Amino acid sequence: MNKNTFTTVKLAKGVVNIYDFGSVKLHAYKTSDFIDDEVFIVEKNDKAVVIESPCFFENNKELAEYLKTVEVVGMLIAYHGAGATFLSDVPKYATQNAVDYPSHCLMDN
């Protein structure tokens, strides 16, 4: 993989770099928030799995709008549940670390 070969989509706040591998695409969403977070989306056949989620409402709304043309079938959460309201109807799969993460650290509001 050449990590310097991608298409860039500029959004109102963040930016998405799209790596196209033919039948599979990797979307890397850079939130441009104050913690400079990144969310990854793996897409195949117009279906996607989201890896992690944005922490803040502004990014939640922006990324949900970006994803409206694909069916998001699941979200993998490994570190924490901040942004748990993101795509609330999508099944979430979390590591024990994410489940145990202190709720007072969540920045969803």
Biopython code that builds the backbone (N, CA, C, O; Angstrom):
import numpy as np
from Bio.PDB.StructureBuilder import StructureBuilder

atoms = [
    (1, "MET", "N", (0.839, -1.182, 0.000)),
    (1, "MET", "CA", (0.000, 0.000, 0.000)),
    (1, "MET", "C", (0.882, 1.242, 0.000)),
    (1, "MET", "O", (1.808, 1.362, 0.802)),
    (2, "ASN", "N", (0.589, 2.139, -0.886)),
    (2, "ASN", "CA", (1.264, 3.422, -0.886)),
    (2, "ASN", "C", (0.398, 4.383, -0.086)),
    (2, "ASN", "O", (-0.643, 4.834, -0.563)),
    (3, "LYS", "N", (0.833, 4.697, 1.137)),
    (3, "LYS", "CA", (-0.005, 5.528, 1.995)),
    (3, "LYS", "C", (-0.065, 6.986, 1.556)),
    (3, "LYS", "O", (-0.743, 7.795, 2.189)),
    (4, "ASN", "N", (0.629, 7.324, 0.492)),
    (4, "ASN", "CA", (0.572, 8.675, -0.046)),
    (4, "ASN", "C", (-0.326, 8.780, -1.281)),
    (4, "ASN", "O", (-0.415, 9.843, -1.895)),
    (5, "THR", "N", (-0.990, 7.682, -1.642)),
    (5, "THR", "CA", (-1.889, 7.677, -2.793)),
    (5, "THR", "C", (-3.325, 7.612, -2.289)),
    (5, "THR", "O", (-3.802, 6.550, -1.888)),
    (6, "PHE", "N", (-4.001, 8.736, -2.311)),
    (6, "PHE", "CA", (-5.377, 8.812, -1.827)),
    (6, "PHE", "C", (-6.070, 9.995, -2.473)),
    (6, "PHE", "O", (-5.431, 10.875, -3.049)),
    (7, "THR", "N", (-7.394, 9.998, -2.364)),
    (7, "THR", "CA", (-8.218, 11.118, -2.796)),
    (7, "THR", "C", (-8.671, 11.843, -1.543)),
    (7, "THR", "O", (-9.020, 11.199, -0.553)),
    (8, "THR", "N", (-8.673, 13.148, -1.563)),
    (8, "THR", "CA", (-9.071, 13.932, -0.401)),
    (8, "THR", "C", (-10.427, 14.582, -0.628)),
    (8, "THR", "O", (-10.680, 15.186, -1.670)),
    (9, "VAL", "N", (-11.296, 14.443, 0.377)),
    (9, "VAL", "CA", (-12.597, 15.114, 0.375)),
    (9, "VAL", "C", (-12.593, 16.058, 1.567)),
    (9, "VAL", "O", (-12.515, 15.625, 2.717)),
    (10, "LYS", "N", (-12.678, 17.364, 1.279)),
    (10, "LYS", "CA", (-12.713, 18.351, 2.357)),
    (10, "LYS", "C", (-14.150, 18.556, 2.793)),
    (10, "LYS", "O", (-15.026, 18.822, 1.970)),
    (11, "LEU", "N", (-14.385, 18.434, 4.075)),
    (11, "LEU", "CA", (-15.704, 18.670, 4.651)),
    (11, "LEU", "C", (-15.688, 20.041, 5.331)),
    (11, "LEU", "O", (-14.670, 20.732, 5.297)),
    (12, "ALA", "N", (-16.776, 20.432, 5.933)),
    (12, "ALA", "CA", (-16.844, 21.753, 6.562)),
    (12, "ALA", "C", (-15.784, 21.917, 7.647)),
    (12, "ALA", "O", (-15.171, 22.978, 7.758)),
    (13, "LYS", "N", (-15.567, 20.882, 8.441)),
    (13, "LYS", "CA", (-14.585, 20.963, 9.521)),
    (13, "LYS", "C", (-13.420, 20.005, 9.275)),
    (13, "LYS", "O", (-12.260, 20.415, 9.307)),
    (14, "GLY", "N", (-13.723, 18.753, 9.034)),
    (14, "GLY", "CA", (-12.688, 17.742, 8.875)),
    (14, "GLY", "C", (-12.370, 17.453, 7.425)),
    (14, "GLY", "O", (-12.822, 18.145, 6.512)),
    (15, "VAL", "N", (-11.580, 16.414, 7.240)),
    (15, "VAL", "CA", (-11.181, 15.996, 5.905)),
    (15, "VAL", "C", (-11.130, 14.472, 5.873)),
    (15, "VAL", "O", (-10.777, 13.835, 6.865)),
    (16, "VAL", "N", (-11.486, 13.891, 4.724)),
    (16, "VAL", "CA", (-11.454, 12.446, 4.549)),
    (16, "VAL", "C", (-10.451, 12.122, 3.453)),
    (16, "VAL", "O", (-10.519, 12.668, 2.352)),
    (17, "ASN", "N", (-9.522, 11.230, 3.768)),
    (17, "ASN", "CA", (-8.615, 10.686, 2.759)),
    (17, "ASN", "C", (-9.131, 9.307, 2.398)),
    (17, "ASN", "O", (-9.339, 8.468, 3.275)),
    (18, "ILE", "N", (-9.338, 9.067, 1.109)),
    (18, "ILE", "CA", (-9.901, 7.802, 0.640)),
    (18, "ILE", "C", (-8.817, 7.020, -0.097)),
    (18, "ILE", "O", (-8.257, 7.474, -1.094)),
    (19, "TYR", "N", (-8.546, 5.836, 0.428)),
    (19, "TYR", "CA", (-7.590, 4.919, -0.186)),
    (19, "TYR", "C", (-8.402, 3.857, -0.919)),
    (19, "TYR", "O", (-9.165, 3.121, -0.294)),
    (20, "ASP", "N", (-8.244, 3.772, -2.229)),
    (20, "ASP", "CA", (-9.049, 2.876, -3.051)),
    (20, "ASP", "C", (-8.216, 1.658, -3.450)),
    (20, "ASP", "O", (-7.222, 1.776, -4.167)),
    (21, "PHE", "N", (-8.643, 0.480, -2.970)),
    (21, "PHE", "CA", (-7.956, -0.776, -3.272)),
    (21, "PHE", "C", (-8.756, -1.631, -4.242)),
    (21, "PHE", "O", (-8.592, -2.850, -4.280)),
    (22, "GLY", "N", (-9.613, -1.000, -5.019)),
    (22, "GLY", "CA", (-10.453, -1.730, -5.958)),
    (22, "GLY", "C", (-11.777, -2.094, -5.313)),
    (22, "GLY", "O", (-12.692, -1.271, -5.276)),
    (23, "SER", "N", (-11.894, -3.309, -4.804)),
    (23, "SER", "CA", (-13.161, -3.734, -4.206)),
    (23, "SER", "C", (-13.339, -3.234, -2.765)),
    (23, "SER", "O", (-14.434, -3.323, -2.211)),
    (24, "VAL", "N", (-12.280, -2.717, -2.167)),
    (24, "VAL", "CA", (-12.329, -2.218, -0.789)),
    (24, "VAL", "C", (-11.767, -0.804, -0.756)),
    (24, "VAL", "O", (-10.769, -0.499, -1.408)),
    (25, "LYS", "N", (-12.437, 0.062, 0.029)),
    (25, "LYS", "CA", (-11.943, 1.423, 0.234)),
    (25, "LYS", "C", (-11.752, 1.661, 1.727)),
    (25, "LYS", "O", (-12.526, 1.180, 2.554)),
    (26, "LEU", "N", (-10.719, 2.404, 2.049)),
    (26, "LEU", "CA", (-10.483, 2.847, 3.416)),
    (26, "LEU", "C", (-10.660, 4.359, 3.439)),
    (26, "LEU", "O", (-9.976, 5.086, 2.719)),
    (27, "HIS", "N", (-11.590, 4.827, 4.277)),
    (27, "HIS", "CA", (-11.834, 6.246, 4.453)),
    (27, "HIS", "C", (-11.213, 6.636, 5.800)),
    (27, "HIS", "O", (-11.588, 6.085, 6.835)),
    (28, "ALA", "N", (-10.288, 7.562, 5.791)),
    (28, "ALA", "CA", (-9.654, 8.042, 7.021)),
    (28, "ALA", "C", (-10.156, 9.458, 7.278)),
    (28, "ALA", "O", (-9.756, 10.401, 6.597)),
    (29, "TYR", "N", (-11.041, 9.599, 8.273)),
    (29, "TYR", "CA", (-11.656, 10.888, 8.590)),
    (29, "TYR", "C", (-10.846, 11.579, 9.682)),
    (29, "TYR", "O", (-10.788, 11.104, 10.817)),
    (30, "LYS", "N", (-10.230, 12.688, 9.337)),
    (30, "LYS", "CA", (-9.501, 13.510, 10.297)),
    (30, "LYS", "C", (-10.467, 14.572, 10.799)),
    (30, "LYS", "O", (-10.943, 15.401, 10.023)),
    (31, "THR", "N", (-10.755, 14.550, 12.092)),
    (31, "THR", "CA", (-11.815, 15.377, 12.653)),
    (31, "THR", "C", (-11.497, 16.861, 12.715)),
    (31, "THR", "O", (-12.415, 17.682, 12.718)),
    (32, "SER", "N", (-10.236, 17.226, 12.765)),
    (32, "SER", "CA", (-9.809, 18.623, 12.924)),
    (32, "SER", "C", (-10.405, 19.238, 14.189)),
    (32, "SER", "O", (-10.613, 20.450, 14.251)),
    (33, "ASP", "N", (-10.678, 18.412, 15.194)),
    (33, "ASP", "CA", (-11.128, 18.929, 16.486)),
    (33, "ASP", "C", (-9.892, 19.184, 17.354)),
    (33, "ASP", "O", (-8.764, 18.977, 16.906)),
    (34, "PHE", "N", (-10.104, 19.633, 18.591)),
    (34, "PHE", "CA", (-8.950, 20.023, 19.394)),
    (34, "PHE", "C", (-8.122, 18.838, 19.889)),
    (34, "PHE", "O", (-7.024, 19.039, 20.408)),
    (35, "ILE", "N", (-8.626, 17.597, 19.741)),
    (35, "ILE", "CA", (-7.787, 16.439, 20.070)),
    (35, "ILE", "C", (-7.278, 15.756, 18.809)),
    (35, "ILE", "O", (-6.623, 14.717, 18.884)),
    (36, "ASP", "N", (-7.579, 16.337, 17.648)),
    (36, "ASP", "CA", (-7.085, 15.859, 16.354)),
    (36, "ASP", "C", (-7.307, 14.358, 16.187)),
    (36, "ASP", "O", (-6.381, 13.610, 15.874)),
    (37, "ASP", "N", (-8.538, 13.938, 16.397)),
    (37, "ASP", "CA", (-8.930, 12.536, 16.347)),
    (37, "ASP", "C", (-9.007, 12.042, 14.906)),
    (37, "ASP", "O", (-9.025, 12.838, 13.967)),
    (38, "GLU", "N", (-9.052, 10.731, 14.742)),
    (38, "GLU", "CA", (-9.207, 10.141, 13.411)),
    (38, "GLU", "C", (-10.110, 8.917, 13.526)),
    (38, "GLU", "O", (-10.001, 8.131, 14.467)),
    (39, "VAL", "N", (-10.993, 8.774, 12.558)),
    (39, "VAL", "CA", (-11.938, 7.662, 12.485)),
    (39, "VAL", "C", (-11.707, 6.967, 11.153)),
    (39, "VAL", "O", (-11.517, 7.620, 10.128)),
    (40, "PHE", "N", (-11.725, 5.634, 11.173)),
    (40, "PHE", "CA", (-11.515, 4.876, 9.942)),
    (40, "PHE", "C", (-12.795, 4.156, 9.554)),
    (40, "PHE", "O", (-13.519, 3.650, 10.410)),
    (41, "ILE", "N", (-13.065, 4.116, 8.262)),
    (41, "ILE", "CA", (-14.236, 3.431, 7.722)),
    (41, "ILE", "C", (-13.739, 2.492, 6.629)),
    (41, "ILE", "O", (-13.075, 2.920, 5.685)),
    (42, "VAL", "N", (-14.066, 1.211, 6.763)),
    (42, "VAL", "CA", (-13.725, 0.233, 5.741)),
    (42, "VAL", "C", (-14.999, -0.052, 4.961)),
    (42, "VAL", "O", (-16.011, -0.445, 5.541)),
    (43, "GLU", "N", (-14.952, 0.147, 3.641)),
    (43, "GLU", "CA", (-16.133, 0.014, 2.790)),
    (43, "GLU", "C", (-15.919, -1.039, 1.715)),
    (43, "GLU", "O", (-14.867, -1.103, 1.078)),
    (44, "LYS", "N", (-16.945, -1.861, 1.531)),
    (44, "LYS", "CA", (-16.952, -2.845, 0.453)),
    (44, "LYS", "C", (-18.406, -3.054, 0.035)),
    (44, "LYS", "O", (-19.278, -3.226, 0.888)),
    (45, "ASN", "N", (-18.669, -3.042, -1.260)),
    (45, "ASN", "CA", (-20.014, -3.258, -1.800)),
    (45, "ASN", "C", (-21.054, -2.332, -1.172)),
    (45, "ASN", "O", (-22.148, -2.777, -0.825)),
    (46, "ASP", "N", (-20.725, -1.062, -1.027)),
    (46, "ASP", "CA", (-21.624, -0.042, -0.462)),
    (46, "ASP", "C", (-22.042, -0.327, 0.977)),
    (46, "ASP", "O", (-23.056, 0.193, 1.443)),
    (47, "LYS", "N", (-21.273, -1.146, 1.678)),
    (47, "LYS", "CA", (-21.478, -1.394, 3.111)),
    (47, "LYS", "C", (-20.191, -1.039, 3.822)),
    (47, "LYS", "O", (-19.101, -1.179, 3.266)),
    (48, "ALA", "N", (-20.323, -0.574, 5.066)),
    (48, "ALA", "CA", (-19.134, -0.103, 5.766)),
    (48, "ALA", "C", (-19.146, -0.509, 7.232)),
    (48, "ALA", "O", (-20.195, -0.726, 7.839)),
    (49, "VAL", "N", (-17.941, -0.603, 7.773)),
    (49, "VAL", "CA", (-17.717, -0.780, 9.206)),
    (49, "VAL", "C", (-16.884, 0.410, 9.653)),
    (49, "VAL", "O", (-15.874, 0.743, 9.033)),
    (50, "VAL", "N", (-17.315, 1.045, 10.732)),
    (50, "VAL", "CA", (-16.621, 2.208, 11.272)),
    (50, "VAL", "C", (-15.724, 1.735, 12.409)),
    (50, "VAL", "O", (-16.148, 0.955, 13.262)),
    (51, "ILE", "N", (-14.488, 2.209, 12.416)),
    (51, "ILE", "CA", (-13.542, 1.876, 13.482)),
    (51, "ILE", "C", (-13.339, 3.125, 14.318)),
    (51, "ILE", "O", (-12.778, 4.116, 13.851)),
    (52, "GLU", "N", (-13.801, 3.067, 15.563)),
    (52, "GLU", "CA", (-13.871, 4.175, 16.515)),
    (52, "GLU", "C", (-14.961, 5.149, 16.074)),
    (52, "GLU", "O", (-15.635, 4.919, 15.070)),
    (53, "SER", "N", (-15.128, 6.220, 16.813)),
    (53, "SER", "CA", (-16.160, 7.204, 16.481)),
    (53, "SER", "C", (-15.652, 8.586, 16.848)),
    (53, "SER", "O", (-14.767, 8.723, 17.693)),
    (54, "PRO", "N", (-16.209, 9.611, 16.217)),
    (54, "PRO", "CA", (-15.816, 10.967, 16.610)),
    (54, "PRO", "C", (-16.302, 11.243, 18.032)),
    (54, "PRO", "O", (-17.295, 10.668, 18.476)),
    (55, "CYS", "N", (-15.605, 12.114, 18.735)),
    (55, "CYS", "CA", (-15.969, 12.412, 20.126)),
    (55, "CYS", "C", (-16.974, 13.537, 20.278)),
    (55, "CYS", "O", (-17.617, 13.642, 21.323)),
    (56, "PHE", "N", (-17.126, 14.369, 19.285)),
    (56, "PHE", "CA", (-17.901, 15.585, 19.464)),
    (56, "PHE", "C", (-19.064, 15.666, 18.474)),
    (56, "PHE", "O", (-18.962, 15.198, 17.340)),
    (57, "PHE", "N", (-20.179, 16.270, 18.924)),
    (57, "PHE", "CA", (-21.400, 16.342, 18.131)),
    (57, "PHE", "C", (-21.171, 16.911, 16.737)),
    (57, "PHE", "O", (-21.716, 16.396, 15.761)),
    (58, "GLU", "N", (-20.373, 17.961, 16.635)),
    (58, "GLU", "CA", (-20.113, 18.606, 15.349)),
    (58, "GLU", "C", (-19.540, 17.598, 14.338)),
    (58, "GLU", "O", (-19.947, 17.565, 13.177)),
    (59, "ASN", "N", (-18.588, 16.778, 14.806)),
    (59, "ASN", "CA", (-17.998, 15.767, 13.937)),
    (59, "ASN", "C", (-18.948, 14.605, 13.690)),
    (59, "ASN", "O", (-18.957, 14.034, 12.599)),
    (60, "ASN", "N", (-19.753, 14.246, 14.695)),
    (60, "ASN", "CA", (-20.751, 13.187, 14.514)),
    (60, "ASN", "C", (-21.669, 13.525, 13.349)),
    (60, "ASN", "O", (-21.908, 12.700, 12.467)),
    (61, "LYS", "N", (-22.175, 14.746, 13.360)),
    (61, "LYS", "CA", (-23.104, 15.192, 12.319)),
    (61, "LYS", "C", (-22.415, 15.213, 10.946)),
    (61, "LYS", "O", (-22.984, 14.766, 9.950)),
    (62, "GLU", "N", (-21.206, 15.730, 10.910)),
    (62, "GLU", "CA", (-20.478, 15.838, 9.650)),
    (62, "GLU", "C", (-20.170, 14.458, 9.057)),
    (62, "GLU", "O", (-20.345, 14.245, 7.857)),
    (63, "LEU", "N", (-19.712, 13.526, 9.894)),
    (63, "LEU", "CA", (-19.368, 12.199, 9.390)),
    (63, "LEU", "C", (-20.621, 11.410, 9.014)),
    (63, "LEU", "O", (-20.601, 10.669, 8.031)),
    (64, "ALA", "N", (-21.699, 11.552, 9.764)),
    (64, "ALA", "CA", (-22.952, 10.882, 9.410)),
    (64, "ALA", "C", (-23.443, 11.346, 8.035)),
    (64, "ALA", "O", (-23.909, 10.536, 7.233)),
    (65, "GLU", "N", (-23.339, 12.627, 7.773)),
    (65, "GLU", "CA", (-23.725, 13.162, 6.466)),
    (65, "GLU", "C", (-22.837, 12.573, 5.362)),
    (65, "GLU", "O", (-23.329, 12.209, 4.294)),
    (66, "TYR", "N", (-21.545, 12.482, 5.623)),
    (66, "TYR", "CA", (-20.609, 11.908, 4.646)),
    (66, "TYR", "C", (-20.950, 10.446, 4.343)),
    (66, "TYR", "O", (-20.810, 9.996, 3.206)),
    (67, "LEU", "N", (-21.395, 9.712, 5.360)),
    (67, "LEU", "CA", (-21.657, 8.277, 5.219)),
    (67, "LEU", "C", (-23.055, 7.948, 4.700)),
    (67, "LEU", "O", (-23.403, 6.771, 4.609)),
    (68, "LYS", "N", (-23.857, 8.938, 4.362)),
    (68, "LYS", "CA", (-25.256, 8.679, 4.004)),
    (68, "LYS", "C", (-25.431, 7.813, 2.755)),
    (68, "LYS", "O", (-26.516, 7.271, 2.546)),
    (69, "THR", "N", (-24.407, 7.668, 1.924)),
    (69, "THR", "CA", (-24.543, 6.867, 0.703)),
    (69, "THR", "C", (-24.099, 5.415, 0.887)),
    (69, "THR", "O", (-24.168, 4.623, -0.053)),
    (70, "VAL", "N", (-23.648, 5.066, 2.082)),
    (70, "VAL", "CA", (-23.261, 3.677, 2.348)),
    (70, "VAL", "C", (-24.069, 3.153, 3.531)),
    (70, "VAL", "O", (-24.516, 3.922, 4.381)),
    (71, "GLU", "N", (-24.247, 1.852, 3.574)),
    (71, "GLU", "CA", (-24.936, 1.226, 4.703)),
    (71, "GLU", "C", (-23.881, 0.867, 5.748)),
    (71, "GLU", "O", (-23.035, 0.005, 5.510)),
    (72, "VAL", "N", (-23.934, 1.522, 6.895)),
    (72, "VAL", "CA", (-22.998, 1.214, 7.974)),
    (72, "VAL", "C", (-23.583, 0.044, 8.755)),
    (72, "VAL", "O", (-24.650, 0.161, 9.358)),
    (73, "VAL", "N", (-22.880, -1.084, 8.740)),
    (73, "VAL", "CA", (-23.403, -2.316, 9.340)),
    (73, "VAL", "C", (-22.846, -2.586, 10.736)),
    (73, "VAL", "O", (-23.319, -3.493, 11.421)),
    (74, "GLY", "N", (-21.856, -1.819, 11.163)),
    (74, "GLY", "CA", (-21.310, -2.009, 12.495)),
    (74, "GLY", "C", (-20.252, -0.980, 12.817)),
    (74, "GLY", "O", (-19.697, -0.329, 11.932)),
    (75, "MET", "N", (-19.979, -0.844, 14.122)),
    (75, "MET", "CA", (-18.949, 0.065, 14.592)),
    (75, "MET", "C", (-18.105, -0.662, 15.621)),
    (75, "MET", "O", (-18.634, -1.280, 16.545)),
    (76, "LEU", "N", (-16.786, -0.587, 15.459)),
    (76, "LEU", "CA", (-15.848, -1.231, 16.368)),
    (76, "LEU", "C", (-15.244, -0.167, 17.275)),
    (76, "LEU", "O", (-14.644, 0.796, 16.798)),
    (77, "ILE", "N", (-15.403, -0.345, 18.579)),
    (77, "ILE", "CA", (-14.922, 0.624, 19.558)),
    (77, "ILE", "C", (-13.884, -0.071, 20.439)),
    (77, "ILE", "O", (-14.198, -1.043, 21.127)),
    (78, "ALA", "N", (-12.649, 0.429, 20.415)),
    (78, "ALA", "CA", (-11.577, -0.224, 21.160)),
    (78, "ALA", "C", (-11.110, 0.566, 22.371)),
    (78, "ALA", "O", (-10.687, -0.025, 23.365)),
    (79, "TYR", "N", (-11.179, 1.885, 22.308)),
    (79, "TYR", "CA", (-10.562, 2.685, 23.357)),
    (79, "TYR", "C", (-11.567, 3.256, 24.359)),
    (79, "TYR", "O", (-11.414, 3.060, 25.565)),
    (80, "HIS", "N", (-12.581, 3.951, 23.881)),
    (80, "HIS", "CA", (-13.585, 4.541, 24.772)),
    (80, "HIS", "C", (-14.885, 4.749, 24.012)),
    (80, "HIS", "O", (-14.924, 4.678, 22.783)),
    (81, "GLY", "N", (-15.946, 5.008, 24.764)),
    (81, "GLY", "CA", (-17.253, 5.175, 24.152)),
    (81, "GLY", "C", (-17.653, 6.608, 23.900)),
    (81, "GLY", "O", (-18.829, 6.882, 23.663)),
    (82, "ALA", "N", (-16.705, 7.537, 23.944)),
    (82, "ALA", "CA", (-17.053, 8.924, 23.631)),
    (82, "ALA", "C", (-17.630, 8.952, 22.220)),
    (82, "ALA", "O", (-17.107, 8.305, 21.313)),
    (83, "GLY", "N", (-18.685, 9.686, 22.048)),
    (83, "GLY", "CA", (-19.342, 9.716, 20.750)),
    (83, "GLY", "C", (-20.320, 8.575, 20.574)),
    (83, "GLY", "O", (-20.672, 8.226, 19.447)),
    (84, "ALA", "N", (-20.764, 7.988, 21.677)),
    (84, "ALA", "CA", (-21.654, 6.824, 21.626)),
    (84, "ALA", "C", (-22.967, 7.118, 20.913)),
    (84, "ALA", "O", (-23.625, 6.195, 20.434)),
    (85, "THR", "N", (-23.356, 8.371, 20.836)),
    (85, "THR", "CA", (-24.599, 8.710, 20.132)),
    (85, "THR", "C", (-24.413, 8.723, 18.623)),
    (85, "THR", "O", (-25.394, 8.819, 17.886)),
    (86, "PHE", "N", (-23.169, 8.629, 18.147)),
    (86, "PHE", "CA", (-22.896, 8.636, 16.721)),
    (86, "PHE", "C", (-23.503, 7.397, 16.084)),
    (86, "PHE", "O", (-23.221, 6.275, 16.505)),
    (87, "LEU", "N", (-24.339, 7.601, 15.065)),
    (87, "LEU", "CA", (-25.032, 6.512, 14.368)),
    (87, "LEU", "C", (-25.673, 5.556, 15.384)),
    (87, "LEU", "O", (-25.363, 4.365, 15.421)),
    (88, "SER", "N", (-26.552, 6.096, 16.184)),
    (88, "SER", "CA", (-27.129, 5.358, 17.315)),
    (88, "SER", "C", (-27.851, 4.070, 16.925)),
    (88, "SER", "O", (-27.995, 3.173, 17.756)),
    (89, "ASP", "N", (-28.305, 3.963, 15.685)),
    (89, "ASP", "CA", (-29.006, 2.750, 15.249)),
    (89, "ASP", "C", (-28.060, 1.660, 14.737)),
    (89, "ASP", "O", (-28.512, 0.572, 14.383)),
    (90, "VAL", "N", (-26.766, 1.936, 14.694)),
    (90, "VAL", "CA", (-25.780, 0.975, 14.189)),
    (90, "VAL", "C", (-25.264, 0.128, 15.359)),
    (90, "VAL", "O", (-24.940, 0.673, 16.414)),
    (91, "PRO", "N", (-25.184, -1.203, 15.183)),
    (91, "PRO", "CA", (-24.646, -2.060, 16.247)),
    (91, "PRO", "C", (-23.205, -1.674, 16.600)),
    (91, "PRO", "O", (-22.388, -1.426, 15.714)),
    (92, "LYS", "N", (-22.903, -1.625, 17.907)),
    (92, "LYS", "CA", (-21.562, -1.299, 18.391)),
    (92, "LYS", "C", (-20.940, -2.555, 18.991)),
    (92, "LYS", "O", (-21.604, -3.312, 19.699)),
    (93, "TYR", "N", (-19.668, -2.765, 18.700)),
    (93, "TYR", "CA", (-18.904, -3.885, 19.236)),
    (93, "TYR", "C", (-17.695, -3.285, 19.926)),
    (93, "TYR", "O", (-16.889, -2.607, 19.289)),
    (94, "ALA", "N", (-17.557, -3.529, 21.229)),
    (94, "ALA", "CA", (-16.527, -2.858, 22.014)),
    (94, "ALA", "C", (-15.610, -3.857, 22.708)),
    (94, "ALA", "O", (-16.022, -4.953, 23.089)),
    (95, "THR", "N", (-14.362, -3.446, 22.858)),
    (95, "THR", "CA", (-13.427, -4.219, 23.674)),
    (95, "THR", "C", (-13.786, -3.995, 25.140)),
    (95, "THR", "O", (-14.527, -3.067, 25.464)),
    (96, "GLN", "N", (-13.269, -4.827, 26.010)),
    (96, "GLN", "CA", (-13.519, -4.653, 27.447)),
    (96, "GLN", "C", (-12.970, -3.305, 27.915)),
    (96, "GLN", "O", (-13.568, -2.662, 28.777)),
    (97, "ASN", "N", (-11.847, -2.877, 27.361)),
    (97, "ASN", "CA", (-11.272, -1.575, 27.711)),
    (97, "ASN", "C", (-12.273, -0.451, 27.443)),
    (97, "ASN", "O", (-12.421, 0.454, 28.264)),
    (98, "ALA", "N", (-12.947, -0.502, 26.321)),
    (98, "ALA", "CA", (-13.927, 0.530, 25.989)),
    (98, "ALA", "C", (-15.118, 0.484, 26.943)),
    (98, "ALA", "O", (-15.643, 1.525, 27.338)),
    (99, "VAL", "N", (-15.539, -0.712, 27.308)),
    (99, "VAL", "CA", (-16.652, -0.867, 28.247)),
    (99, "VAL", "C", (-16.279, -0.306, 29.617)),
    (99, "VAL", "O", (-17.098, 0.331, 30.280)),
    (100, "ASP", "N", (-15.033, -0.549, 30.036)),
    (100, "ASP", "CA", (-14.571, -0.140, 31.363)),
    (100, "ASP", "C", (-14.151, 1.317, 31.454)),
    (100, "ASP", "O", (-13.947, 1.826, 32.556)),
    (101, "TYR", "N", (-14.015, 2.005, 30.321)),
    (101, "TYR", "CA", (-13.524, 3.381, 30.318)),
    (101, "TYR", "C", (-14.422, 4.245, 31.204)),
    (101, "TYR", "O", (-15.645, 4.178, 31.082)),
    (102, "PRO", "N", (-13.844, 5.047, 32.085)),
    (102, "PRO", "CA", (-14.662, 5.845, 33.025)),
    (102, "PRO", "C", (-15.649, 6.758, 32.302)),
    (102, "PRO", "O", (-15.279, 7.505, 31.396)),
    (103, "SER", "N", (-16.900, 6.681, 32.717)),
    (103, "SER", "CA", (-17.938, 7.464, 32.050)),
    (103, "SER", "C", (-17.718, 8.966, 32.206)),
    (103, "SER", "O", (-18.169, 9.736, 31.358)),
    (104, "HIS", "N", (-17.040, 9.402, 33.261)),
    (104, "HIS", "CA", (-16.806, 10.836, 33.423)),
    (104, "HIS", "C", (-15.833, 11.393, 32.388)),
    (104, "HIS", "O", (-15.692, 12.608, 32.252)),
    (105, "CYS", "N", (-15.167, 10.505, 31.661)),
    (105, "CYS", "CA", (-14.220, 10.960, 30.633)),
    (105, "CYS", "C", (-14.890, 11.124, 29.273)),
    (105, "CYS", "O", (-14.272, 11.639, 28.341)),
    (106, "LEU", "N", (-16.124, 10.700, 29.150)),
    (106, "LEU", "CA", (-16.799, 10.780, 27.854)),
    (106, "LEU", "C", (-17.099, 12.232, 27.523)),
    (106, "LEU", "O", (-17.557, 12.997, 28.373)),
    (107, "MET", "N", (-16.835, 12.600, 26.279)),
    (107, "MET", "CA", (-16.950, 13.998, 25.872)),
    (107, "MET", "C", (-18.062, 14.190, 24.856)),
    (107, "MET", "O", (-17.958, 15.066, 23.997)),
    (108, "ASP", "N", (-19.102, 13.414, 24.928)),
    (108, "ASP", "CA", (-20.145, 13.456, 23.910)),
    (108, "ASP", "C", (-21.016, 14.704, 24.018)),
    (108, "ASP", "O", (-21.696, 15.050, 23.052)),
    (109, "ASN", "N", (-21.018, 15.370, 25.129)),
    (109, "ASN", "CA", (-21.892, 16.537, 25.295)),
    (109, "ASN", "C", (-21.163, 17.824, 25.169)),
    (109, "ASN", "O", (-21.769, 18.890, 25.286)),
]
sb = StructureBuilder()
sb.init_structure("model")
sb.init_model(0)
sb.init_chain("A")
sb.init_seg("    ")
for serial, (resi, resn, name, xyz) in enumerate(atoms, 1):
    if name == "N":
        sb.init_residue(resn, " ", resi, " ")
    sb.init_atom(name, np.array(xyz, "f"), 0.0, 1.0, " ", f" {name:<3s}", serial, name[0])
structure = sb.get_structure()
